[in-house]
Amino acid sequence: MFGHTIKDQLVAFTLIAGGGTVLGVVAVCFSPFPAAGAWPYLIASALLHIGYQTLLMRSFSLGDFGQMYPIARGTAPLLVTVLAAVFVGESLDRWQATGVAVASAGLVGVALWGMRSTDTKPQWPALLAALATGVSIAAYTVVDGVGVRESGTPLGYIGWLMILQGSLIPLYALYARRSALIAQLRPHARLGLLGATLSVGAYALVLWAQTRAALAPIAALRESSIIVGAAIGAVFFKERFGTPRIAAAGLMVVGIGLMLRTS
């Protein structure tokens, strides 16, 4: 949604990261200090988040947002299922596993259908960057799932995570744009702060949920935001929702239903 107003991706990511850092400072002032066992995960997660943001910007520069983003987000829950089983010892029942697969298929399918319906040839560098982004999402999801459980404080965990990860992109932007950066940020400052607030708030809820449920279903439910974003685009920005997005929404609803069903 913020991409409709902030066309410069480096400016957008700088505002989100910088705003997240400010919110992180506020959060740690009102939360306990994370337990010692959480800090290796916090550091690893911060590095993975920075890698994710870099790969995401690269994906957007190489390919179409509407195709690359669903591929990146849609592959992540399937990878989380595997990683959580291998490294955390979590296993899903047959309904949950099927639900994760169906929801992921809907998200990836909308991107692949977009290529088919527009006769767009596969953009292999962009696709590889999107898939690498999906791997990074899965990696930080599992790392954070373990780390937040070790921390004893979801609010403190995300506060320190935002502080650790939030400074690198603004520092790079300052190096790349120098004195021009402030003038480029100023027109979008309020929108950027809003984006940072929504992003941090949403991920704080994800971290809290990860302390109470298996990682893979939470990861798949999180990615339903793609469909919500498409609906917002259709309502507020008059974008065409289209058959692929309707089909993806249907598969997402079916997947959620399967994940919530008990064996």
N, C-alpha and C positions, 0 to 999 in steps of 0.2 A: 504493500500500500504506500509506503514512504517513498518507493522508487518513482512513483508518478510525479512527485514534487521535487525530490532530490535526485537529479539525473547523474551527478558526479558520484560514483560509487565510493571513492576514497573519502569524500566529504561526508557521505552518509555513514560509512563505517566509523569514521573518526568521531562523529557526534554520538553514535550509539555506544562506542567503547568509552569515550570520555564521560558521557552521562552515566554509564554503568559504574565507572570508577567512583564518581561522586556519590551515587546511591549506595555503593559498597561501603564507603566510609561512614555513611549515616547508619547503615545496618549494623556494622560492627560496634557502634557506640551503644546499641540497645540489645546486644545479644552476648551470650557467654563466649569465651575463647574456645575454639575447636580443640578437641582432645588431640594429644600428640600423634596418635595413630592415623589421624586424618591428613596430616600435612604432606606426606609423600604423594597422596592422591591429589591433594590440592595443587601441588606443583606440577604433577604430570598432567592434570586436567587443564591448567592454565596454558601449558605448552600445546596441548591438543586443540584447545579452543582457538589459539592463535593460528595454528596450522589450518583449522577449519575455515576461519575467516579469510585467510590468504587464498585457499583453494576455491572458496565460494566466489571471491572477487575475480579469480582467474576464470572460473566457469562462466560467469556473466560476461566477461570480456570476449570469450570465444564463441559463445552460443546464445540462443534465445532464452530469456528468463523463464518463460512459460513451459519450456521443455527441460532445461537443465535442473531447475529447482525441484520439480517433482521426482526426477530420477535420483537426485542426491538424497532427498528426504524419504523417498519410498523404499530405497534399498537398505536404509539404516535399521529399521525394525527387524528385518530378517537376519542381518548381521549381529544385532544385539542378542537375538535368540540363541545364536550359535556361541557367541562370546560368553554370555551369561551361563550357558550350560557348561562350557569348558573351564572358565576361570572362577565362577562363583558357585557352581554346583546347582544352579536353578534349572528345573525342568518344567515344561508346560504340559497340561493334559491335552488330549487330542483336539478338543474344541478350541482351546486357547491358541494352540499352534496353527490350526486351520484359520482362525480369525486373524492372526498376525499375517499369515500368507495372503489371505484374501484382501485385507486392507492395503498391504504393500502392493499387490497386483493392481489395485485400482489407481494408486498414485503413480506407479511407473507406467501403467497402460495409457494414462492420459497424455503423458509426454510422447510415448512412441506413436500413439494415434495422431498426435499433432503433426509429427513428421510425415506420416502416411497421407493425412488429409490435405496437406499443403505441398505434397510432392517434394518435401525437403530432403536432400540427401543427408545421410548420417554425418555429423561433424565429429569425426573420431577424436581429435584433441579435446573438444568440448565435452564429449561423452566420457572420456577417460578422466578428465578433471572432475566431472560431476560424480562419477563412481568413487574416485578418491575422496571427494567430499563426504560421500555416504559412509565410507570406511572411517573417516575421522569423527563423524557424528556418532557412529556406533561405539568407537573407542572411548570418547569422552563420556558417553552415556553410561557405559559400564563402570568406568573409573569413578565417575561421580556417584553412581549408585552405591558402590562400596564405600567411598570416602564419606558420604553424608551419613551413612549408618555408623561409621567409626567416630564421627565428629561429635555426636550427641546434641547438635544444634543446627538444624537446616538453615536458619536465618544467618547464623554466624558463618556457616560454610559458604553460602552464596556471597555473603559480604566480602569475605577474604578472597574468594574466587574472582569476583569482579575487580578487586584491587590488583590482584596479581596479573590478570590477563588484560586489563583495560588500558594500560599505559603505552604498550608497544606501537599500536597502530597510530595513535595521536602523535607519538614521537617521530614515527616514520613520515607521517603527513607533514609535520613541521619541517623535517629535513628536506622533503621533496618539494614542498610549496613555499617554504620560508615565509617571507613577510606577507605574501598574498593569502596565506591560509586563513587569517582572522577575517578578512573581508569575504572570503568564500564561505566561511562557517556562519557568519552573523545572520544572513537572511533566513537560515534554516534552523537557528538555535532552538526555538520553541518546539518545532516539529521533531527535532532530534532528541530533545529531552523527553518528549512524550513517547517516542519510539523506545528510548532506553528504559523508561519506567515500565512500559508494557512488557518489554523483553525480559527485564530482570524479574518483574512480578510473576510472569508466566513460568519462567524457569525455576523460581523459588517454589511454586506450587508443584512442579514436576519433581523437584528434589524431596519435598515433603512426602509426595505420593510414593517415591521410591523407598522410603523408610517403612512403608506399610504394605507393599505389594511387589510382585515379581517385576523385573526390569523390562522384559520384552513387551508385555501388554501395555505398560505405561508408555513405552517408546512409540508403539503403534497408535495409541490414543492421542499422543502429543501431535503426531503428524496429521491428524484430522484438521488441524489449523489451516492446511493448504486449501481444503475445500471451503472452509469458512472464509479464507482470504479471497477465493474466487467469487464467492457469493457477494462479498463486500464490493469487489471490483465491478460486478454486474449491476449492483444497486446504485452505488455512488459514482462510479466512473463510466457507466454505460457500456461496459465491456460485454461481449457476447459470451454467455455462459456455455452454450454449445452442447451437443450430444456427448462428446468425450468427457466433459466435466460432470454432466448428469450421470453418466455411467460410472465414473470414478466415485461420485458421491454415493451412488447406490451400493457399490462394492464396499465402500468404507462403512456404511450403515450395517451391511450384512456382517462384515468383519467384526465390528464392535459387538453386535449381537452374539456372535459365536464366542468372543472373548469373555463375555459376561455370563455365558451359559455354564452351568456346573455339570460335571460328568455324572 
